[in-house]
Amino acid sequence: MADTTQAVEEKTEEKPQADGGAKQDTKTQAQSVELSEAAATGNTGAGTSIGILLDTKIPVTVAVGKKDIPIQQLLQLGPGSVLKLDKSIDTPVDLYLKDTRFATGNVVVVENRFAVKIEQILGADAAANQTKA
């Protein structure tokens, strides 16, 4: 299936000549271009063009909880301040890719670092209907 795009733009500009003489008119015009559909291939392995994407790193955000506070209270926060979040410690955390929730999990400690044990991967329908709150 071919897609034909046409664009015509006329731009008249007066430019002085290099010798300081009379000005001349110049016009720019765009012409139509025919774009063909990309051929689909059945290969999606690491040896194909998608292979470069497999090594791409993307940020994953883990939402432990949230808290809405007035700006006045926010300005009063300092070292040692504690904000009580809306979730209990036993509630699963949400994992996001950009603003889309894609999984849930539990916070664990591995080698003195926080980590997340994934408990459930959400289906495409559930993830599409969820946004980061």
N, C-alpha and C positions, 0 to 999 in steps of 0.2 A: 504494500500500500504506500503510495507516494503522497507526500504532503507538499503542496505548493504554497509558498509564502511570497506575497508581493508587497513591496514597499516602495513608494516613490516619494522622494524628498527633494524639493528644489530650494536651494539656498542661494540667494543673490547677495553678493558681497562686493563692495567697491574697495579696490586696493590701489594704492598709488603705485605708479611704475617706478622702477629703480632709478630712472634718470630724472625723477621729479616732475615728469610731464603729467599729462591728463590721466585721470583714473580709469581703470578698466573694470568691467563686470565679469565675475567668475561664477559658474554654476556647478553645483554638485548634484548628481542624480543617482539614486540607488535603483538597481534592477532586480527583477524577480529571480528567485533561486529555487530549484527543486531539490528537496531532501528525500532520500529514500530511507526505508525502515531498516534498522540494524538486523542482521541475520542472527537468529537464535541458534545457539549450540547446546547440545545436551551435556557437555563437559563442564563441571564446576569444581574440579579438583585443584590441588595446589599448583599444577603445571599450567593452568589456564590463566587468563587475565584476572580472574577473581582471586587468584592466589595472593596477590599483593595486599588485598584487603584482610586476609586471614591473620596477618602480623600487625594490623593496625590496632593501637590501644585506644580504648574508649573509657571515659570515667564512669564509674558506678557509684551512686550515692546511696548511703544507708540512712534511713530516717528512723531514729530511735524514738522520737516523740516531738511534740511541738508545744508551744506556749504562746498565747497572745497576751501582750502586756502593753500598757500605755507608754507613750514616749517618755513621759516624766519618770516612770519607774525604770525604763531602760537607761536613762541618763544617770540614774543613781547607782547603777551596778558598778561594781569594782571587784578587785581581787578578794576572793573568799565569799562572794555572793553566790547564792544557790537559787536556781530556778527549778521548780517542781514541774515536771512534764506531764502530759495528759495520759501517758501509758504506764502500766505497772511493769515491774521488772520481768514478769513471766510472759508478757504479751509479745508475740512475734514482731520483728522489725520489718520494714518495707524496703526493698531494693529497687532503685530507679536507674534507668538509662535515659538521660536528659530528664524530661518531665513525665515519662511513662513508667508506671510500676510494672515490673516484670517478674518479681519473685518475692517470697517472704522467707524469713529465717530467724534464727536465734543468735544472740550475742554470746560468744564463748571466749575463753582466754587460751591462746596458744603461744607458748614460749614468752610469757610476760607481755603479750600484745593482744589487743582486742581483735577478734575475728568474727565472721558471721558464718554459721552453719546453715546452708540453704535447705529449707524444709519443703518448699513448694515452688515450682515454676508455673507461672500463670499462663493460660492459653492466650492465643492472639486476641480473641474476643474480649476476655477479661482485661487484658493489658490495654487494649485500645479504648476501653470505657473508663479507665482510671487515669486521673491526673494527680500530680504532686500537690498536696494540700499545704 
